[in-house]
Structures are given as C-alpha cells and as structure tokens.
Amino acid sequence: MNIVLLGAPGAGKGTQAAMLVEECGLCHISTGDILRQAVKNQTELGIKAKGFMDAGELVPDDLIIDLMKERIQQPDTAKGVILDGFPRTATQAVALDTMLAELDRPLNAAVLVDVDFEVIVGRLCSRRMCKQCGYIGSVADGPVCPKCGGEMYQRDDDNETTVRNRLNVYEKSTSPLIDYYRGCNLLVKIDGDRDPRDVYTDIKEVLGL
C-alpha cells in the first residue's frame, strides 16, 4: 500500500505515520527528516536546502524530486510507503505518479489530516525535540527528554514568525495539490484536531486496514 499523508506542518502527520509503520510495516518517508539529516551532514543538497528551510520556504521542486526518486527505489520500500511531506506541489505530485508508475506501484490514497491553523501555531511554538534520540514533545516536558535524558531543544523553524510563514506557504502551494488528488478520487479528509488515537482509528478505517 502506498499512501500520501497531507496536512499542514504540525498537523500530526508524523505521529500517524509512526503508528502505521508499527502496525502495518510500511516504510515512512519523511521529506523533512531526510532534509534535516542532509543539513546535519552538510551535503550539497543540505547546504542548498538550509536557507529555504530556515526561512520557512519550500525547498525547490527539482531538489526534492531528485531526492525522493532515489529514496523511493530503496529496498525497504517494497511493502509500501507512507509519504510525509511529499508531494507538496502539483508538480511534485505529477513526478510522484511517474515514479510509482515506473515501479508498477500505484498510489492507494491521499489522506488529509485537517487541523485549524491557530491550533497548529500553538502546537509548533511549544514543540521541543531531543538532541539525542529525536523524541518529539512539548515545552511541558522541560529541558530533559523523558525517554533518554537528553537535552530538549526548540527547532530553529518552530518560532511563531516562521511557523506562520510556513502555514501561508503551505496554504498557497498545497491547495492545488488537494484539488489534484480530489480529482483523482484519492483524497480522504480526516479531522486531526482530536486525540491521535482517534485520528488513527479513522485513518485505518478509510484505508481498510
């Protein structure tokens, strides 16, 4: 099964993807995670992407498409993929269709996790991550990771100005994408402003899992 998870930054796509991976054995491909790793490793792509990411802008289509074309062909994707953060534009969606057609692995659904923007601003501005294990929590966790004891920190792009800019960019670029998948009869809309377990139950139901 191949699934696209749609939703604004902070809508909870990563949480839902993690539960699908654990229960269904699908491969979670997060564009954001791949890009942040490239930035950390100071690869050529990472250096190019960092300026866009720090400003809350989308990384250009050609960079993302090349990155995903390489990733989606790796052996761990054989059972199916959950695409989180890709595609983000209609151009990327068309490129994804081409990639999957070449692999004879069609897309099964595009799941939109829908959350009000003001709720997301509050979520992201209070979000904290562990430098050591990658745990994602909130300011309520304090300075120490509850899982491994590592240092909790706020990502550079989780300040309010950047968050609001990211949401504006998302709205402008992703509206055509939502229309694209609706036109393909693949779009499924889920209310994401609830307990993550309730959201997950609905996602499984619409996917027939």
N, C-alpha and C positions, 0 to 999 in steps of 0.2 A: 504494500500500500504506500502510495506517495501523496503527501499532504503538504499544502502550503498553509502556514499559520499567519493570518493577517491581524493587524491591530497596532495601535499607536505605541510608541516607546513607553514601557511601564504598564501596559495593559495586562500583563501576566502571561504572555506567550511562553516565556522560558519555563515557568512553573508547570504549565500544562504539558509542554514538550517533555519535561523530565518524567512526568507520570506516565506518558505514553511510551517513552523509552523503556521504563522499568517494567511495565506490564506487557507491552507488545513486542519489544525487541527491535523497534525501529531505530534508525540512525538519525540522531538530532544534529542538524547542520545549522549553526547559528552564525550568520554573517558577522554580527558584532563580535562574537568570541574570536573568530578567525582573524578579523581585522585587528583586534586588540593584541592578539598574540604576535601578529606581524609588526605592529608598532613596538611591542616589547622587545622583539628580536631585531629591530631596526633593519628589516628587509627593505628592498627597494619599494615594494608596494606599501609597506608600513609607513615609510617616510613620506610618501606621496599622500597617503590617506590621512595622516595625523592632523594636518592642517584643516581638512574638511571636518573631521570628527570633533576637534576641539571647538570649532565654531558652530557645531550643531547642524552642519550642512550634510547633504547626501554625498557619499563618495561617487564619483562619475561612473556611469553605466559600464564603460569599457573595462575599467579596472575590476569591478565586481563580477562581470560576466566571465572574464578570464579566470578569476579566482574560483568561481563556482563550477566552471566547466571542468577544471582539474579535480576539484573535490568530489563532485558527484560521481566520478568514474572510479573512485577508490573502492576496494573490495568490501569494506564494512557497510556499504550502502545497498548490498544485494537484496536484503529482505525488505527494503523500502526506506523512505526518508521522510523526515519532518523538516520542512524548510522554514526557518525562523529568521525573518529579516530579509528574505529574498524570495520572490522579486519584490521590489518597491516601486517600480515604474512599469508602464505598459511595455516599454522597450525590453526591459528585463524579463517580463512575462513571456513575450514572444520568443526571446532567446532560450528561456527555460523549456518552452514547448518543443523547440528544435532539439535541445539536448536530450530530453526524455524520449522523443520520437526516435532519435538515433540509437538509443539504448533499448527501444521497444518496451518502455516502462511509463505508460500514460499517467497523468495526474488524476487522482481519485476525487479530491475535494479541496476547496479553498475555504478554510474556517476563519471567520472574522470574529475575534474576541473584542467586543464593543464596550468601551468604558468612557464615561464623560471626561473631558479634558481637565476640568478643575480637580477631579479626583486624582488624575494622573500626576498633575503638578505636585499635589500633596505627597503622593507616594514617592515620586522620584527625588524630591528635595530632602526627604527623610531617609532615603535608601543609603545603606552602608554595605561595603564588601570587605571580606577578609583578604589581606595581602597574602596570607599563607595558603589557605585551602580553597579560596574562591567562594565561600559561603556568602549568600546574599541575605541581608537582614535589614534592620532599620536603626535609627538613632536610639531607639529604646533598648537595643542590645548593649549599648555602652561601648567603650573603647576596646573591649576584649571579645574576640569571637567565642560564642557559646559552644562551638563544635570542637575547635582545636586550640583555643587560647591565643591565636594570632592577633595581630593588630587590625582593627576595623578602620576603614577609611571611606571618605566620600570621593567618588569618581569626579574627575575634572568637569565632565559634561552633565553632572547632576545638580548644577546651580540653577536657580529659577529662570534667569535670563536665557540660558542655553536651552533649558527644558522647553520653555515657551516657543523658542525659535524652532526647536526640533518638531514640536507639535504642529506649528504652522507649515513647515516644510512637508511634514507627513500628510497633512490635510490636502495641500495643493498637489502633491505628487501621487498620492495613493487613491484619491477619489476616482481617477480614470481606471486604475487597476481594479478597484472594487466593481466598477461597471463592466470591465473586461470579463471578469470571472462570473459575474451575474449573467452576462450574455452567453457565456459558455455553459450555463446551467450547472456550475460547480460551486457557487457561493453558498455558504451556510453561515448565518449570523447567530452568535451566542452572546447573551448578556454576561459580561465579565465583571460587573460590579457586585460580586457575591463571594461567598466562601469558595476558595479554589476547588474544593472537593465537589461542590455542587456544579461548578462550571465544567469540571472534568466529566462528571456523570452525563451531562448533556452532550458534550463532545463525543463521548463513546457511543451514545445513543444514535446521534445523527450519522456517525461513521459505520454503524452496525457492528461495533466491537463488543 
